[in-house]
Amino acid sequence: MADSKLQISNVDQLREELRLALISGVGPLIRRKLLMQFGSAAGVLAAGVGELQSVSGVGPTLARRIVDSCDEVDVDAQLEIARENNLQVLLESNDAYPPLLKEIHDPPSVLFVRGTFLPGDSLAVAIVGTRHASRYGLKQASALATSLARAGITVVSGMARGIDTAAHRAALAAGGRTIAVLASGVLAPYPPENVGLADEIAAQGCLMSEAAPTMPPISGMFPQRNRIISGLTIGTIVVEAADRSGALITARHAWEQNREVFAVPGAIDSRLSQGPHRLIRDGAKLVSSIDDVLEELGPMAHEAPRDDGITIRVPAEVTLNDIEQKVLQSIDTQGSLIDDVTQTSGLPVHRVLSTIHVLEMRSLVRRVSGNRVARI
């Protein structure tokens, strides 16, 4: 059970968190209430039926399900599936858990990841929209995803038909990273025609889900996974969505999570324009080009040429975590030895090296020589 790919630091904690996460009826809000009441997953699982029913939202059926979960949820089988398929299993307490997701009020307790989530993926933007996209919508989603990927920004979406698929494919074609957040397990991608796309995403980014790896898609999971799409990102772009659309749920989550919301306008007589136009009316940023997105992502930016020769503004120092800030502040504009950065930051050398790599990806530092870096 010490396989590092599973990102396990405490086997018992992993089993308890995973068991609680896989109990039917224990969604993110109920889980948070249970943890507030009992202190830990172990405390929840050790509670009796009467104690569990004292928590708002937990009735007798769910309480009994929690008490009987040791017999009904085969945690070891799920861990074996993860191991056999080289999946990461990330607890909220793991260092490798997406840092932006920890900031939302209802983060998933466990994430199954097929592929690799990198520290640089914290600089990400979601592109979402209708499954029944027009040619115009597909073109806009592809263009935006291509430009984001070329700017070094990870593209996040839900791998649904239409806008989502166009965004993923364009990011891959541009050589960028992309993340698909699924309402099914990462080994049961949906829709079925996107099985090949799922393989490509796993090789150039990752698939991510809070569902058990082989779980088929369940209707109630689609709205629930939308909070993860917006929570992983610093902004969400909506391209074509009817007035009642899952994309609008994602945008609402983004606003609640204090993230940027963008919308691409369309023809005023198109049903698929109703969602974006309503978002713009309610305060979303109107997107006419990639520059409208990039200029909103952070006050510190630098100019970078695109492959087509056009210059765009790329966000620089956006959403750095505490470790990244500490390392960046330890680097001089004239150049600093990595040993000096390690000593000044007080961090272990392996953490400094990995953080410098992230800062290089964000064009905040550059290598002067093999053991020397400079702040840009």
C-alpha positions as CSV (number, residue, x, y, z in Angstrom):
1,M,0.0,0.0,0.0
2,A,3.0,2.3,-0.1
3,D,2.9,2.8,-3.8
4,S,3.8,6.5,-4.3
5,K,1.6,6.8,-7.3
6,L,-1.4,6.6,-5.0
7,Q,-0.1,9.6,-3.1
8,I,-0.8,7.8,0.2
9,S,0.7,9.1,3.4
10,N,-1.7,7.4,5.8
11,V,-3.3,4.1,4.7
12,D,-6.0,4.1,7.4
13,Q,-6.9,7.7,6.7
14,L,-7.1,6.9,3.0
15,R,-9.4,3.9,3.6
16,E,-11.7,6.0,5.9
17,E,-11.9,9.0,3.6
18,L,-12.5,6.8,0.6
19,R,-15.2,4.8,2.3
20,L,-17.0,7.9,3.4
21,A,-16.7,9.4,-0.1
22,L,-18.2,6.4,-1.8
23,I,-21.3,6.0,0.4
24,S,-24.4,6.7,-1.7
25,G,-26.2,9.8,-0.4
26,V,-23.1,11.4,1.2
27,G,-22.6,14.4,-1.0
28,P,-20.1,17.2,-0.4
29,L,-22.4,19.2,1.8
30,I,-23.6,16.3,3.9
31,R,-19.9,15.2,4.2
32,R,-18.9,18.6,5.5
33,K,-21.7,18.6,8.1
34,L,-20.6,15.1,9.2
35,L,-17.0,16.1,9.5
36,M,-17.9,19.3,11.5
37,Q,-19.9,17.1,13.9
38,F,-17.5,14.2,14.3
39,G,-14.1,15.7,13.5
40,S,-12.9,13.1,11.0
41,A,-13.9,10.4,8.6
42,A,-13.0,7.8,11.2
43,G,-15.3,9.6,13.7
44,V,-18.2,9.6,11.3
45,L,-17.8,5.9,10.5
46,A,-17.6,5.0,14.2
47,A,-20.8,6.9,15.1
48,G,-24.1,5.2,15.8
49,V,-27.4,5.6,13.9
50,G,-28.8,7.9,16.5
51,E,-25.7,10.1,16.6
52,L,-25.6,10.4,12.8
53,Q,-29.3,11.4,12.7
54,S,-28.5,14.4,14.8
55,V,-26.8,15.9,11.8
56,S,-29.1,18.0,9.6
57,G,-29.9,16.2,6.3
58,V,-29.1,12.7,7.6
59,G,-32.2,10.6,7.9
60,P,-32.5,7.0,9.2
61,T,-31.8,5.4,5.8
62,L,-28.6,7.3,5.2
63,A,-27.5,6.8,8.8
64,R,-28.0,3.1,8.5
65,R,-26.1,3.1,5.2
66,I,-23.1,4.9,6.9
67,V,-23.1,2.4,9.8
68,D,-23.2,-0.6,7.3
69,S,-20.7,0.9,4.9
70,C,-17.9,-1.5,6.0
71,D,-20.0,-4.3,4.5
72,E,-21.3,-2.4,1.5
73,V,-18.3,-0.3,0.3
74,D,-15.3,-2.4,-0.8
75,V,-12.5,0.1,-0.4
76,D,-9.7,-2.4,-1.0
77,A,-11.2,-3.3,-4.4
78,Q,-11.2,0.3,-5.4
79,L,-7.6,0.8,-4.4
80,E,-6.7,-2.3,-6.3
81,I,-8.4,-1.0,-9.4
82,A,-6.5,2.3,-9.0
83,R,-3.2,0.5,-8.6
84,E,-3.8,-1.8,-11.6
85,N,-4.7,1.2,-13.8
86,N,-1.9,3.5,-12.5
87,L,-4.4,6.0,-11.1
88,Q,-3.7,8.6,-8.5
89,V,-5.9,8.7,-5.5
90,L,-5.8,12.2,-3.9
91,L,-7.2,13.0,-0.5
92,E,-7.9,16.7,0.3
93,S,-5.0,16.5,2.8
94,N,-2.5,15.4,0.1
95,D,0.1,18.0,-1.1
96,A,-0.6,16.9,-4.7
97,Y,-4.4,17.8,-4.3
98,P,-5.3,20.7,-6.6
99,P,-4.7,23.8,-4.4
100,L,-7.5,25.9,-5.9
101,L,-10.1,23.1,-5.1
102,K,-9.1,23.4,-1.4
103,E,-10.4,27.0,-1.5
104,I,-14.1,26.1,-2.4
105,H,-16.6,25.5,0.3
106,D,-17.4,21.9,-0.8
107,P,-14.2,20.3,-2.2
108,P,-14.3,16.6,-3.0
109,S,-12.8,14.5,-0.3
110,V,-11.2,12.1,-2.7
111,L,-10.2,12.5,-6.4
112,F,-9.3,9.7,-8.8
113,V,-6.9,11.0,-11.4
114,R,-6.0,9.2,-14.7
115,G,-2.9,10.9,-16.1
116,T,-1.0,13.5,-14.2
117,F,-2.1,16.7,-12.4
118,L,0.9,19.1,-12.4
119,P,1.5,22.1,-10.1
120,G,1.4,24.3,-13.3
121,D,-2.2,23.2,-13.8
122,S,-3.3,25.6,-11.1
123,L,-3.0,28.2,-13.9
124,A,-6.2,27.0,-15.7
125,V,-9.3,28.3,-17.4
126,A,-12.5,26.3,-18.0
127,I,-14.4,26.4,-21.4
128,V,-17.9,25.0,-21.2
129,G,-21.1,25.2,-23.2
130,T,-23.9,23.3,-24.9
131,R,-23.7,19.7,-26.2
132,H,-25.7,20.9,-29.3
133,A,-23.2,23.5,-30.5
134,S,-23.4,25.4,-33.7
135,R,-20.5,25.8,-36.1
136,Y,-20.0,29.3,-34.7
137,G,-19.8,27.9,-31.1
138,L,-17.4,25.1,-32.0
139,K,-15.2,27.6,-33.9
140,Q,-15.1,30.0,-30.9
141,A,-14.4,27.3,-28.4
142,S,-11.6,25.9,-30.5
143,A,-10.0,29.3,-31.0
144,L,-10.1,30.2,-27.3
145,A,-8.7,26.8,-26.3
146,T,-5.9,27.0,-28.8
147,S,-4.9,30.5,-27.6
148,L,-5.0,29.5,-23.9
149,A,-2.9,26.4,-24.6
150,R,-0.3,28.5,-26.5
151,A,-0.2,30.9,-23.6
152,G,0.7,28.0,-21.3
153,I,-2.7,27.9,-19.6
154,T,-4.4,24.5,-18.9
155,V,-7.8,24.1,-20.5
156,V,-10.4,22.5,-18.2
157,S,-13.8,21.1,-19.4
158,G,-16.2,18.2,-18.9
159,M,-15.6,16.1,-22.1
160,A,-19.2,16.3,-23.0
161,R,-20.3,16.5,-26.7
162,G,-20.2,19.8,-28.4
163,I,-18.3,22.7,-26.8
164,D,-16.4,20.6,-24.2
165,T,-15.1,18.2,-26.8
166,A,-14.0,21.1,-29.2
167,A,-12.1,22.8,-26.3
168,H,-10.2,19.6,-25.3
169,R,-9.3,18.7,-28.9
170,A,-8.1,22.2,-29.7
171,A,-5.9,22.3,-26.6
172,L,-4.4,19.0,-27.5
173,A,-3.8,20.0,-31.0
174,A,-2.0,23.2,-29.8
175,G,0.3,21.0,-27.7
176,G,-1.2,22.3,-24.4
177,R,-2.4,20.6,-21.3
178,T,-6.1,19.9,-20.7
179,I,-8.1,18.3,-17.9
180,A,-11.4,16.6,-18.2
181,V,-13.6,16.4,-15.1
182,L,-16.1,13.5,-15.4
183,A,-19.4,12.7,-13.9
184,S,-18.5,9.0,-14.3
185,G,-15.4,7.2,-13.2
186,V,-12.2,7.9,-15.0
187,L,-12.2,4.3,-16.4
188,A,-15.7,4.7,-17.7
189,P,-15.5,7.8,-19.8
190,Y,-18.7,9.3,-21.3
191,P,-20.0,9.8,-23.9
192,P,-18.7,6.5,-25.5
193,E,-17.5,8.1,-28.7
194,N,-15.0,10.1,-26.6
195,V,-13.1,7.0,-25.3
196,G,-10.2,7.7,-27.7
197,L,-10.3,11.4,-26.7
198,A,-10.0,10.3,-23.0
199,D,-6.9,8.4,-23.8
200,E,-5.3,11.4,-25.5
201,I,-6.3,13.7,-22.6
202,A,-4.7,11.2,-20.1
203,A,-1.5,11.4,-22.0
204,Q,-1.4,15.2,-22.2
205,G,-3.1,16.1,-19.0
206,C,-5.5,14.1,-16.9
207,L,-9.0,12.8,-16.4
208,M,-10.4,13.6,-12.9
209,S,-13.5,12.4,-11.0
210,E,-14.8,12.0,-7.4
211,A,-16.7,8.9,-8.5
212,A,-15.3,5.4,-8.2
213,P,-13.1,4.6,-11.2
214,T,-15.5,2.2,-12.9
215,M,-18.8,4.0,-12.0
216,P,-21.0,4.7,-15.0
217,P,-22.4,8.2,-15.4
218,I,-25.3,9.1,-13.1
219,S,-27.6,12.1,-13.9
220,G,-27.2,13.7,-10.5
221,M,-23.4,13.7,-10.8
222,F,-23.3,16.0,-13.8
223,P,-24.4,19.2,-11.8
224,Q,-22.2,18.1,-8.9
225,R,-19.1,17.8,-11.0
226,N,-19.5,21.3,-12.4
227,R,-18.3,22.8,-9.1
228,I,-15.0,20.9,-9.7
229,I,-14.6,22.3,-13.2
230,S,-15.0,25.9,-11.9
231,G,-13.1,25.1,-8.7
232,L,-10.0,23.9,-10.6
233,T,-9.7,27.2,-12.5
234,I,-9.2,30.9,-12.1
235,G,-11.9,31.6,-14.7
236,T,-14.7,30.0,-16.6
237,I,-15.7,30.8,-20.2
238,V,-19.2,30.0,-21.4
239,V,-19.6,29.4,-25.2
240,E,-23.2,28.9,-26.3
241,A,-25.7,27.7,-23.7
242,A,-29.5,27.7,-23.6
243,D,-31.2,29.5,-20.8
244,R,-31.3,26.3,-18.6
245,S,-28.0,24.7,-19.1
246,G,-25.3,22.9,-17.1
247,A,-22.8,25.5,-18.4
248,L,-24.8,28.1,-16.5
249,I,-24.5,26.0,-13.3
250,T,-20.8,26.0,-13.8
251,A,-20.8,29.8,-14.2
252,R,-22.9,30.1,-11.0
253,H,-20.4,27.9,-9.1
254,A,-17.5,30.1,-10.4
255,W,-19.2,33.2,-9.1
256,E,-19.8,31.6,-5.7
257,Q,-16.2,30.5,-5.6
258,N,-15.0,34.1,-6.4
259,R,-13.6,33.2,-9.8
260,E,-13.9,35.1,-13.0
261,V,-16.8,34.4,-15.4
262,F,-16.6,35.1,-19.1
263,A,-19.2,34.7,-21.9
264,V,-19.0,34.7,-25.6
265,P,-21.8,36.6,-27.3
266,G,-23.8,35.2,-30.2
267,A,-26.7,36.1,-32.5
268,I,-29.6,37.7,-30.6
269,D,-32.1,35.4,-32.2
270,S,-30.3,32.2,-31.3
271,R,-31.5,30.1,-28.4
272,L,-27.9,29.2,-27.7
273,S,-27.1,32.8,-27.1
274,Q,-29.6,33.2,-24.2
275,G,-27.3,31.8,-21.6
276,P,-24.1,33.8,-22.4
277,H,-26.2,37.0,-22.9
278,R,-27.8,36.6,-19.5
279,L,-24.4,36.1,-17.9
280,I,-23.1,39.3,-19.6
281,R,-26.2,41.1,-18.3
282,D,-25.4,39.8,-14.8
283,G,-21.8,40.9,-14.8
284,A,-19.8,38.3,-16.8
285,K,-16.9,39.7,-18.9
286,L,-17.8,39.8,-22.6
287,V,-15.3,37.9,-24.7
288,S,-14.6,39.0,-28.2
289,S,-11.0,37.6,-28.3
290,I,-8.5,35.8,-26.1
291,D,-7.1,39.2,-24.9
292,D,-10.4,39.9,-23.1
293,V,-9.8,36.8,-21.0
294,L,-6.1,37.2,-20.4
295,E,-6.3,40.9,-19.4
296,E,-8.7,40.0,-16.6
297,L,-6.7,37.1,-15.1
298,G,-4.2,39.2,-13.1
299,P,-2.7,42.7,-12.8
300,M,0.8,41.5,-13.4
301,A,1.4,40.4,-17.1
302,H,4.0,40.4,-19.7
303,E,3.9,40.6,-23.5
304,A,4.3,37.3,-25.3
305,P,4.2,36.6,-29.1
306,R,1.9,33.9,-30.4
307,D,2.8,31.5,-33.2
308,D,0.8,33.6,-35.6
309,G,2.9,36.7,-34.7
310,I,0.2,38.5,-32.7
311,T,1.1,39.7,-29.3
312,I,-1.1,38.8,-26.4
313,R,-1.0,39.6,-22.7
314,V,-0.3,36.6,-20.6
315,P,-1.0,36.5,-16.9
316,A,2.2,36.2,-14.9
317,E,1.9,36.2,-11.1
318,V,-1.5,34.7,-10.7
319,T,-2.7,32.5,-7.9
320,L,0.8,31.7,-6.6
321,N,0.6,29.6,-3.4
322,D,2.6,30.3,-0.3
323,I,5.5,28.1,-1.3
324,E,5.7,29.6,-4.8
325,Q,5.6,33.1,-3.4
326,K,8.4,32.2,-0.9
327,V,10.6,30.8,-3.6
328,L,9.9,33.7,-6.0
329,Q,10.8,36.2,-3.3
330,S,14.1,34.4,-2.6
331,I,15.2,34.9,-6.2
332,D,17.0,38.1,-7.3
333,T,16.5,39.8,-10.6
334,Q,20.3,39.6,-11.2
335,G,20.3,35.9,-10.5
336,S,20.5,33.6,-7.5
337,L,22.2,30.3,-6.8
338,I,19.7,27.5,-6.2
339,D,21.6,26.7,-2.9
340,D,21.0,30.3,-1.8
341,V,17.3,30.1,-2.7
342,T,17.0,26.9,-0.7
343,Q,18.7,28.6,2.3
344,T,16.7,31.8,2.1
345,S,13.3,30.1,1.6
346,G,14.0,27.5,4.2
347,L,12.5,24.8,2.0
348,P,14.0,21.4,1.1
349,V,16.0,21.4,-2.2
350,H,13.6,19.1,-4.0
351,R,10.6,21.4,-3.2
352,V,12.7,24.4,-4.4
353,L,13.6,22.7,-7.7
354,S,10.0,21.6,-8.4
355,T,8.7,25.1,-7.6
356,I,11.3,26.8,-9.8
357,H,10.1,24.6,-12.6
358,V,6.5,25.9,-12.1
359,L,7.7,29.5,-12.0
360,E,9.6,28.9,-15.2
361,M,6.4,27.6,-16.8
362,R,4.7,30.8,-15.7
363,S,7.5,32.9,-17.2
364,L,8.3,34.4,-13.8
365,V,11.9,33.2,-13.6
366,R,14.5,32.0,-16.1
367,R,17.6,29.8,-15.9
368,V,20.8,31.7,-16.1
369,S,22.9,28.6,-15.8
370,G,22.5,25.0,-14.5
371,N,22.5,26.1,-10.9
372,R,21.4,29.8,-11.1
373,V,18.0,31.4,-11.8
374,A,16.9,35.0,-12.2
375,R,13.6,36.7,-11.6
376,I,12.1,38.2,-14.7
